[in-house]
């Protein structure tokens, strides 16, 4: 009997194929009868659940004109992929395999039932290339979007020409959504009228799936389901119309859009705040490289065009060192201002992230909660975690030492003073750059395992620890050879060639990864699969589009992109006094990076939008780099370029250079901290916006306490008069 059940379970399921719509599924609003939403969500009857599933998967056939008039519009935005569990091929007994398959199939069915009970809709589609794979396309009505949009306090863009105070909230580009004031917001879809951009719709749907059932959600732990294999993949569908508009107005344009200003609001409306902040930072950083690039080109020409300039190089280097440190400080301060201005425009100044749930990978012991009565929580002793931290960071430091050894070993002939031709000098630098890339790749695989081993309880803690370990290793791996040449060998000319070789090698490898390899893969796919897939694509329509997006590369997060920019900032600020022209190379690279990254995101699997303010822990990395810039540049002038500096001060003894180093460093630090004090982190407009938000919160709390609510449009004086009249 068990064998018969087992054979039935592993048979390929038979699903009813749906008629394919002519347009992309997330642009066409699928219509559904009003009566279908009248089922009791509290009912646990299997017949009712089955009826709901049949209605959700049906082709929504219309029997009369009245039916068409009473239809709702559904926005299908996200996709879950379910793979049928396979039979274990090992020595496991069939009963165990049967039990495992049954559990996965049951969990998948529970997820579908929860989706319907929460008032959402889904459509099932079978993969054209794999009959054991189901695409579950999840959607919801405009009414549900508005209900949850208000509940989640999402921020939407106000219509142009909005006067201050018209909505009862502070005037800005974006503000909190209210259903009774939706006419004040921009419409992103005309039929049916929808004020939610694509990214917000996907964010709301994801939050509904994760929310507790008592709150009207599904209580589906998506991350845990992905980790356990119940869900194979979960991602947002690309909106072909919005993507084409974004491509034409963002990726295709190279003029002022790329060089000076990114369409941040449109990026935010399609990808969410997290990715929009990355492009805002990259755009501002690139613009701030323009002046140092011009100065760097002029200084490099002067340095190598005339021998008479060598006597004055100490003075020039000192001025450029001061400029370098102050430039980095000003850039960071203005980024803080720009970040806060963006947060104000998007009405995120009062945003507070909700309490994070435990990561699915977090392991601990159940214990009574010391905070919530009659409940339990997972607990992991801090002393155990500290031991894991010690082991994890010990391995990381060991990898850093190995990376430094490799860099020194490759450049050993240079460091020991052996004569080398110009070609060999640059060749050694290129070889060092290749080894740096290989070690970065190896450590990137290792660091994920180390971070998992540390057993972080929340995703924020996990990401912060990952960022610290990645940047520490990449910093040592990338700059160890430069520090040894600059402060041990103290050879300025050797430092020039090494810096130029390393930066050019890094830029070539990075752009080759992001441009050439994807292009080559695309060509190979076209050569190998275009003829065989042509008929399938024509027949499958929308299902084929979903399958195409399923096979696209996954955009994990912005960690690697930010890490690349931080290392570049290190190259051009720590050692550019040696070769000032590298700043211009970095600027050109960033122009290419803006184009490549924008196109990459539009052709990759669409990430689920995340709300964030600023660049997170990378702000701390920026602050650390700005302090290192001061010390490194002062040391380069006084120790590495001792001949030029000696011509300036007339004494090159070690003690004299040491005192000059301390003096120069303190002077630069003085100007640095003076700039930080003079330049506020927030503009006057942002301060006013924050004050208004605080005023509104206090007024609401006072009104709630008194039980008297005044209209937002009424002046405070009129409100007091109204209260006096009521008392009389």
C-alpha positions in Angstrom: 0.0 0.0 0.0 2.8 2.4 0.9 4.5 1.7 -2.5 1.3 2.5 -4.4 0.9 5.8 -2.5 4.6 6.6 -3.1 4.2 6.0 -6.9 1.1 8.2 -7.0 2.9 11.0 -5.1 5.9 11.1 -7.4 3.9 11.1 -10.6 3.9 14.3 -12.5 0.8 16.4 -11.5 -1.7 17.3 -14.1 -2.5 21.0 -14.1 -5.0 22.8 -16.2 -3.3 25.2 -18.6 -4.6 28.8 -18.6 -5.2 30.8 -21.7 -2.4 33.3 -22.1 -3.1 37.0 -22.1 -1.7 39.0 -25.0 -0.1 41.6 -22.7 2.3 41.2 -19.8 0.6 39.9 -16.7 1.5 42.8 -14.5 0.2 45.4 -16.8 -3.1 43.8 -17.7 -5.6 44.0 -14.9 -7.3 40.6 -14.8 -11.0 40.9 -14.1 -12.9 38.9 -11.5 -16.5 38.7 -10.4 -17.5 40.6 -7.3 -19.3 37.6 -5.9 -16.0 35.6 -5.7 -14.8 37.8 -2.9 -17.8 37.1 -0.7 -16.5 33.8 0.6 -15.9 33.6 4.3 -12.2 33.9 5.0 -12.7 32.2 8.4 -14.0 29.0 6.9 -11.7 26.1 7.0 -13.9 23.9 4.8 -11.8 22.0 2.2 -14.6 22.4 -0.3 -14.6 26.2 0.1 -10.8 26.3 -0.2 -11.0 24.2 -3.3 -13.7 26.4 -4.8 -11.6 29.5 -4.1 -8.6 27.9 -5.8 -10.6 26.9 -8.9 -12.0 30.5 -9.1 -8.5 32.0 -8.7 -7.0 29.7 -11.4 -9.9 30.1 -13.8 -9.9 32.1 -17.0 -12.6 34.4 -15.6 -15.1 33.8 -18.4 -17.8 36.4 -18.6 -21.4 35.3 -19.2 -23.1 38.7 -19.4 -22.5 42.4 -19.7 -23.6 42.8 -16.1 -20.8 40.5 -15.1 -18.3 42.7 -16.8 -19.7 45.8 -15.1 -19.3 44.2 -11.6 -15.7 43.1 -12.1 -12.7 44.0 -10.0 -9.3 44.7 -11.4 -6.4 42.6 -10.1 -2.7 43.7 -10.1 -0.5 40.7 -10.4 3.0 41.8 -9.3 5.0 39.0 -7.6 5.9 35.4 -8.5 6.5 32.4 -6.2 8.0 29.3 -7.9 7.1 25.9 -6.6 9.1 22.9 -7.7 7.6 19.4 -7.3 9.7 17.5 -4.7 11.9 14.8 -6.3 12.4 11.2 -5.2 15.5 10.8 -3.1 18.1 8.8 -4.9 20.2 7.8 -1.9 19.8 4.9 0.6 16.9 6.6 2.4 13.9 4.4 2.8 10.8 5.1 0.7 8.7 5.9 3.7 11.1 8.7 4.7 11.2 10.0 1.1 7.4 9.8 1.0 7.1 11.7 4.3 9.5 14.4 3.0 7.6 14.9 -0.3 4.3 15.0 1.6 5.6 17.7 3.9 6.8 20.0 1.1 3.6 19.5 -0.9 1.5 20.2 2.2 3.4 23.3 3.0 3.1 24.6 -0.5 -0.7 24.0 -0.4 -0.9 25.8 3.0 0.8 28.8 1.4 -1.8 28.9 -1.4 -4.6 28.6 1.2 -3.2 31.4 3.2 -3.0 33.6 0.1 -6.7 33.2 -0.6 -7.7 33.6 3.1 -6.0 36.9 3.2 -8.1 38.1 0.2 -5.3 37.9 -2.3 -5.5 36.2 -5.7 -3.1 33.9 -7.6 -2.8 32.2 -10.9 -0.9 29.0 -11.5 1.1 28.5 -14.6 3.3 25.5 -15.7 6.8 26.1 -16.8 7.2 25.4 -20.6 10.5 23.7 -20.0 9.8 21.9 -16.8 6.4 20.3 -16.1 7.4 19.9 -12.4 7.7 23.6 -11.9 4.8 25.9 -11.1 4.7 29.7 -11.4 2.3 31.1 -8.8 1.6 34.7 -9.8 0.2 36.6 -6.9 -2.0 39.7 -7.2 -4.5 41.8 -5.3 -7.3 44.4 -6.0 -6.9 48.2 -5.9 -9.1 48.3 -2.8 -6.7 45.9 -1.0 -3.7 48.0 -2.1 -5.3 51.2 -0.7 -6.3 49.5 2.6 -2.8 48.2 3.2 -1.1 51.3 1.8 -2.8 53.3 4.5 -2.1 50.7 7.1 1.6 50.6 6.2 1.9 54.4 5.9 3.5 54.2 2.5 4.7 57.4 0.9 3.4 58.4 -2.5 4.2 61.3 -4.9 1.9 64.3 -4.7 0.4 65.7 -7.9 2.3 68.6 -9.4 1.1 72.0 -8.3 0.1 70.9 -4.8 -0.2 73.9 -2.5 1.2 73.8 1.0 -1.3 72.6 3.6 -3.8 71.3 1.1 -3.6 67.8 2.4 -3.0 68.8 6.0 0.6 67.6 5.9 3.9 69.2 5.2 4.5 70.1 1.6 7.0 67.8 -0.1 7.3 65.7 -3.2 6.0 62.6 -1.4 3.7 62.2 1.6 1.8 59.6 3.5 -1.1 58.0 1.7 -4.7 58.3 2.8 -7.7 56.8 1.0 -9.9 59.8 1.4 -7.2 62.1 -0.2 -6.1 59.8 -3.0 -7.1 62.4 -5.6 -4.0 64.5 -4.5 -1.5 61.8 -5.6 -0.1 61.1 -9.1 -1.8 58.3 -11.0 0.6 55.6 -12.3 -2.1 53.5 -14.0 -5.2 55.1 -15.7 -7.5 52.1 -15.9 -8.2 51.4 -13.2 -7.0 54.6 -11.5 -4.0 53.6 -9.3 -1.8 56.0 -7.4 0.7 53.3 -6.3 3.9 52.9 -8.4 5.1 49.4 -9.3 7.7 49.2 -6.5 5.1 50.2 -3.9 2.6 47.6 -5.2 5.2 44.9 -4.8 6.3 46.1 -1.4 2.6 46.1 -0.2 2.0 42.6 -1.5 5.2 41.3 0.1 4.2 42.9 3.4 0.7 41.3 3.2 2.3 37.9 2.7 4.6 38.4 5.7 2.0 40.0 8.1 0.3 38.1 10.9 -3.0 36.5 10.1 -4.7 38.4 12.9 -3.7 41.6 11.1 -5.2 40.3 7.8 -2.0 39.0 6.4 -0.8 35.5 5.4 2.0 34.9 7.9 4.3 33.4 5.3 8.0 33.4 6.3 9.3 33.8 2.7 13.0 33.7 3.7 12.5 30.5 5.7 10.5 28.9 2.9 13.2 29.8 0.4 15.9 28.4 2.7 14.0 25.1 3.4 13.2 24.6 -0.3 9.4 24.9 0.0 9.6 28.0 -2.3 12.2 27.8 -5.1 12.3 31.5 -5.8 10.4 34.7 -5.1 10.7 37.9 -7.1 8.9 40.8 -8.5 7.6 40.8 -12.1 9.1 43.4 -14.4 6.5 45.9 -15.6 7.4 46.0 -19.3 5.8 49.5 -19.9 7.5 51.1 -16.9 10.8 49.4 -17.6 10.8 50.6 -21.2 10.1 54.2 -20.0 12.8 54.0 -17.4 15.2 52.5 -20.0 14.6 55.3 -22.5 14.8 58.1 -19.9 17.6 56.7 -17.8 19.9 54.1 -19.4 19.8 55.3 -23.0 20.6 58.9 -22.2 24.2 59.8 -21.5 24.1 63.6 -21.2 23.2 65.5 -18.1 21.1 62.5 -16.8 24.3 60.5 -16.3 26.9 63.2 -15.7 25.0 65.4 -13.3 21.6 64.1 -12.2 19.9 60.7 -12.0 16.1 60.3 -12.3 16.1 59.3 -8.6 12.3 59.5 -8.1 11.7 57.2 -11.1 14.3 54.7 -9.9 12.6 54.8 -6.5 9.2 54.2 -8.0 10.4 51.2 -9.9 13.1 49.6 -7.6 12.5 51.1 -4.2 14.4 53.4 -1.9 17.4 51.1 -1.3 18.5 51.0 -4.9 17.6 54.6 -5.5 19.9 55.7 -2.7 22.8 53.8 -4.3 22.4 55.6 -7.6 22.0 59.0 -5.7 25.3 58.3 -4.0 27.1 57.2 -7.2 25.8 60.2 -9.0 26.8 62.7 -6.3 30.2 61.0 -5.9 30.8 61.2 -9.7 30.0 64.9 -9.9 32.3 65.6 -7.0 35.2 64.0 -8.9 35.1 66.5 -11.7 37.2 69.3 -10.0 39.8 66.8 -8.5 40.0 65.2 -12.0 40.9 68.5 -13.7 43.4 69.4 -10.9 44.9 65.9 -11.1 45.4 66.1 -14.9 47.1 69.5 -14.6 49.4 68.4 -11.7 50.4 65.2 -13.5 51.3 67.1 -16.7 53.4 69.6 -14.6 55.1 66.7 -12.7 56.3 64.8 -15.8 56.7 67.6 -18.3 59.4 69.7 -16.6 62.3 68.8 -14.4 62.3 72.2 -12.8 59.0 71.4 -11.1 60.7 68.7 -9.0 62.2 71.4 -6.7 58.7 72.8 -6.1 56.9 69.4 -5.8 57.1 69.5 -2.0 55.0 72.7 -1.9 52.6 71.4 -4.5 52.2 68.1 -2.7 51.5 69.8 0.6 48.8 71.9 -1.0 47.3 68.9 -2.8 47.4 66.8 0.4 45.4 69.5 2.2 43.0 69.7 -0.7 42.6 66.0 -0.7 41.7 65.7 2.9 39.3 68.7 2.8 37.7 67.4 -0.4 36.8 64.1 1.2 35.4 65.8 4.3 33.3 68.2 2.2 32.1 65.3 0.0 30.9 63.3 3.0 29.2 66.3 4.6 27.4 67.2 1.5 26.4 63.6 1.0 24.8 63.6 4.4 22.9 66.8 3.5 21.9 65.3 0.1 20.8 62.1 1.9 18.6 64.0 4.4 17.1 66.1 1.6 16.1 63.0 -0.3 14.6 61.6 2.9 12.7 64.8 3.3 11.4 64.8 -0.3 10.3 61.2 0.1 8.7 62.0 3.5 11.0 59.4 5.3 12.3 61.7 8.1 10.0 60.0 10.6 10.4 56.5 9.2 11.1 53.8 11.8 11.8 50.3 10.7 9.5 47.7 12.2 10.9 45.3 14.7 12.9 42.7 12.9 12.0 39.0 13.2 14.6 36.3 13.7 16.5 35.1 10.7 15.4 31.6 9.5 19.0 30.4 9.9 19.1 31.6 13.5 19.5 28.7 16.0 18.8 28.9 19.7 16.9 27.4 22.6 13.3 28.2 23.5 12.9 30.0 26.8 10.1 32.0 28.4 10.2 35.6 27.1 11.3 38.1 29.8 9.3 40.8 28.0 6.1 39.3 26.7 4.1 37.2 29.4 3.1 33.7 28.5 5.2 33.5 25.4 8.5 31.9 24.4 11.5 33.1 22.4 14.6 31.8 20.8 17.7 32.5 22.9 21.4 32.1 22.1 23.9 32.8 24.9 26.1 35.8 24.2 29.3 34.0 25.4 28.8 31.3 22.7 28.4 34.0 20.1 31.6 35.8 21.3 33.5 32.5 20.9 32.2 32.2 17.3 33.1 35.9 16.6 36.6 35.2 17.9 37.0 32.2 15.6 35.4 33.9 12.6 37.5 37.0 12.9 40.7 35.0 13.5 40.1 33.2 10.1 39.5 36.6 8.5 42.7 38.1 9.9 44.5 35.0 8.8 43.2 35.6 5.2 44.3 39.3 5.5 47.8 38.2 6.5 47.9 35.7 3.6 46.7 38.4 1.1 49.4 40.9 2.4 52.0 38.1 2.0 51.0 37.4 -1.6 51.2 41.1 -2.5 54.7 41.5 -1.0 55.9 38.2 -2.6 54.8 39.3 -6.0 56.6 42.6 -5.6 59.6 41.2 -3.9 62.1 42.1 -6.7 60.9 45.7 -6.5 61.2 45.9 -2.7 64.7 44.3 -2.6 66.0 46.9 -5.1 66.6 44.6 -8.1 66.7 46.4 -11.4 63.6 46.0 -13.5 62.6 47.4 -16.9 59.6 49.7 -17.2 57.5 47.0 -18.8 58.3 44.5 -15.9 57.5 47.2 -13.3 54.0 47.7 -14.7 53.7 44.0 -15.4 54.3 43.2 -11.7 51.6 45.7 -10.8 49.1 44.1 -13.2 49.9 40.7 -11.8 49.3 42.0 -8.3 45.9 43.4 -9.5 44.9 40.0 -10.9 45.9 38.2 -7.6 43.9 40.8 -5.6 40.9 40.0 -7.7 41.3 36.2 -7.3 41.7 36.5 -3.5 38.7 38.8 -3.3 36.6 36.2 -5.1 37.8 33.4 -2.8 37.2 35.4 0.4 33.8 36.5 -0.8 32.8 32.8 -0.9 34.4 32.2 2.5 33.0 35.2 4.3 29.4 34.1 3.7 30.1 30.8 5.5 31.9 32.7 8.4 28.9 35.1 8.8 26.5 32.2 8.8 28.6 30.5 11.5 28.3 33.5 13.7 24.5 32.8 14.1 23.2 36.3 13.8 19.7 36.8 15.1 18.5 39.6 12.8 19.2 40.5 9.1 20.6 43.9 10.1 23.2 42.4 12.4 24.1 39.9 9.7 24.5 42.6 7.0 26.6 44.9 9.3 29.0 42.1 10.2 29.3 41.1 6.6 30.1 44.6 5.5 32.8 45.0 8.2 34.5 41.8 7.3 34.3 42.3 3.5 35.7 45.9 3.6 38.5 45.0 6.1 39.8 42.2 3.9 39.5 44.1 0.7 41.2 47.1 2.2 44.2 45.0 3.2 44.2 43.0 0.0 44.0 46.1 -2.2 46.4 48.5 -0.4 49.0 46.3 1.3 51.5 46.5 -1.6 51.0 50.3 -1.8 51.6 50.8 1.9 54.8 48.7 1.8 56.2 50.6 -1.2 55.2 54.0 0.2 56.3 53.6 3.9 58.8 50.7 3.9 60.6 51.1 0.5 59.7 54.8 0.4 60.1 55.0 -3.4 57.8 57.6 -4.9 58.4 56.6 -8.5 57.7 53.0 -7.8 54.5 54.0 -6.0 53.4 55.9 -9.1 53.7 52.9 -11.4 52.1 50.5 -8.8 49.1 52.7 -8.1 48.4 53.2 -11.8 48.8 49.5 -12.6 46.5 48.4 -9.7 43.7 50.9 -10.5 43.7 50.2 -14.2 43.7 46.4 -13.7 40.8 46.7 -11.2 38.8 48.9 -13.5 39.4 46.5 -16.5 38.4 43.4 -14.6 35.3 45.0 -13.0 34.0 46.3 -16.2 34.9 43.1 -18.0 32.8 41.2 -15.4 29.8 43.6 -15.8 29.9 44.2 -19.6 31.8 41.5 -21.5 30.7 38.4 -19.6 27.0 39.1 -19.7 27.3 40.0 -23.4 29.1 36.8 -24.1 26.5 34.7 -22.2 23.7 36.4 -24.1 25.4 35.6 -27.4 25.9 32.0 -26.5 22.2 31.7 -25.4 21.1 33.2 -28.7 23.3 30.8 -30.7 22.3 27.7 -28.7 18.6 28.2 -27.9 17.0 30.7 -30.3 15.8 28.2 -32.9 14.5 25.6 -30.4 12.7 28.2 -28.3 11.1 30.2 -31.0 7.9 28.0 -31.3 7.6 27.7 -27.5 7.8 31.5 -27.0 5.1 32.1 -29.6 2.8 29.5 -28.1 3.4 30.2 -24.4 3.2 34.0 -24.4 3.1 35.3 -20.9 4.3 32.1 -19.3 7.4 32.3 -21.5 8.0 35.8 -20.3 7.8 34.7 -16.7 10.2 31.8 -17.4 12.6 34.2 -19.0 12.6 36.4 -15.9 13.1 33.3 -13.8 16.3 32.5 -15.7 17.7 36.0 -15.4 20.6 36.6 -12.9 19.6 37.5 -9.4 20.5 40.9 -8.0 21.4 39.9 -4.4 22.1 43.3 -2.7 24.1 46.5 -3.0 27.0 45.4 -0.9 29.4 44.6 -3.7 28.5 47.8 -5.5 29.2 50.0 -2.5 32.4 48.0 -1.7 33.6 48.8 -5.2 33.0 52.5 -4.7 34.6 52.6 -1.3 37.8 50.9 -2.6 37.9 53.3 -5.5 37.6 56.3 -3.0 40.6 54.8 -1.1 42.7 54.6 -4.3 42.1 58.2 -5.3 42.2 59.8 -1.8 44.9 57.9 0.1 47.5 57.8 -2.7 46.5 60.2 -5.4 49.1 62.7 -4.3 51.5 60.2 -5.9 49.6 60.0 -9.2 46.9 62.7 -9.3 45.7 61.6 -12.8 44.0 58.5 -11.2 41.1 60.7 -10.1 40.3 61.3 -13.8 40.4 57.6 -14.5 38.0 57.0 -11.6 35.6 59.6 -13.0 35.5 58.0 -16.4 35.0 54.6 -14.8 32.0 56.0 -12.9 30.4 57.3 -16.0 30.6 53.8 -17.4 29.4 52.4 -14.1 26.3 54.5 -14.1 25.4 53.1 -17.5 26.3 49.5 -16.8 24.6 49.3 -13.4 21.4 50.9 -14.7 21.2 48.5 -17.6 22.2 45.5 -15.4 19.2 46.1 -13.0 16.8 46.4 -15.9 17.8 43.0 -17.4 18.3 41.1 -14.1 15.6 39.5 -12.0 13.7 42.3 -10.3 14.5 42.5 -6.6 11.7 43.1 -4.1 11.8 46.8 -3.0 13.1 47.7 0.5 12.7 50.9 2.4 15.9 52.4 3.7 17.3 55.8 4.6 20.8 56.6 3.4 23.5 54.1 2.7 23.5 52.4 6.1 26.8 51.0 7.6 28.7 52.3 4.6 28.5 55.8 6.2 30.8 54.5 9.0 33.2 53.2 6.3 33.2 56.7 4.7 34.1 58.3 8.1 36.9 55.8 8.6 38.4 56.5 5.2 38.2 60.2 5.7 40.4 59.9 8.8 42.9 57.6 7.1 43.2 60.1 4.2 44.6 62.7 6.6 47.3 60.4 8.1 48.2 58.7 4.8 48.6 61.9 2.8 50.7 63.6 5.6 52.9 60.5 5.8 53.4 60.5 2.0 54.6 64.0 2.0 57.0 63.8 4.9 58.3 60.3 4.5 57.8 58.9 1.0 58.7 62.1 -1.0 61.5 63.0 1.4 63.7 64.5 -1.3 61.1 67.0 -2.5 60.1 67.7 1.1 63.7 68.1 2.1 64.2 70.8 -0.6 61.3 72.6 1.0 62.4 72.5 4.7 66.2 72.1 4.3 66.4 69.1 6.6 65.5 65.4 5.9 66.4 63.8 9.3 64.0 61.3 10.7 63.2 63.3 13.8 62.5 66.5 11.7 60.2 64.6 9.3 58.4 63.1 12.2 57.7 66.5 13.8 56.6 67.8 10.4 54.2 64.8 10.0 52.6 65.5 13.4 52.3 69.2 12.6 50.8 68.7 9.1 48.4 66.0 10.4 47.1 68.2 13.2 46.7 71.2 10.9 44.7 69.1 8.4 42.6 67.6 11.2 41.9 71.1 12.5 40.5 72.2 9.1 38.7 68.9 8.7 36.8 69.2 12.0 36.2 72.9 11.4 34.5 72.0 8.1 32.4 69.4 9.8 31.3 72.0 12.3 30.6 74.8 9.7 28.8 72.6 7.2 25.6 71.3 8.8 24.4 67.8 8.1 20.9 69.1 7.3 19.7 72.0 5.1 17.4 74.6 6.5 14.5 73.2 4.6 15.1 69.7 6.2 15.2 71.2 9.7 11.9 73.0 9.0 10.4 69.8 7.7 11.5 67.9 10.9 10.1 70.7 13.1 6.8 70.5 11.4 6.7 66.7 11.8 7.5 67.0 15.5 4.7 69.7 15.8 2.2 67.4 14.1 3.1 64.5 16.4 2.7 66.6 19.5 -0.6 68.1 18.4 -2.0 64.7 17.5 -0.9 63.3 20.9 -2.5 66.2 22.7 -5.7 66.0 20.8 -5.9 62.2 21.4 -5.3 62.8 25.1 -8.1 65.4 25.4 -10.4 63.5 23.0 -10.8 66.6 20.9 -9.6 66.5 17.3 -9.2 69.7 15.3 -9.1 69.6 11.5 -5.6 69.7 10.1 -6.5 72.7 7.9 -7.6 74.8 10.9 -5.1 77.2 12.5 -4.1 76.6 16.1 -5.7 79.9 17.3 -9.0 78.9 15.7 -8.8 75.5 17.4 -8.5 77.2 20.8 -11.5 79.4 20.0 -13.6 76.3 19.0 -12.7 74.6 22.3 -13.7 77.6 24.3 -17.1 77.7 22.5 -17.7 74.0 23.2 -17.0 74.5 26.9 -19.5 77.4 27.1 
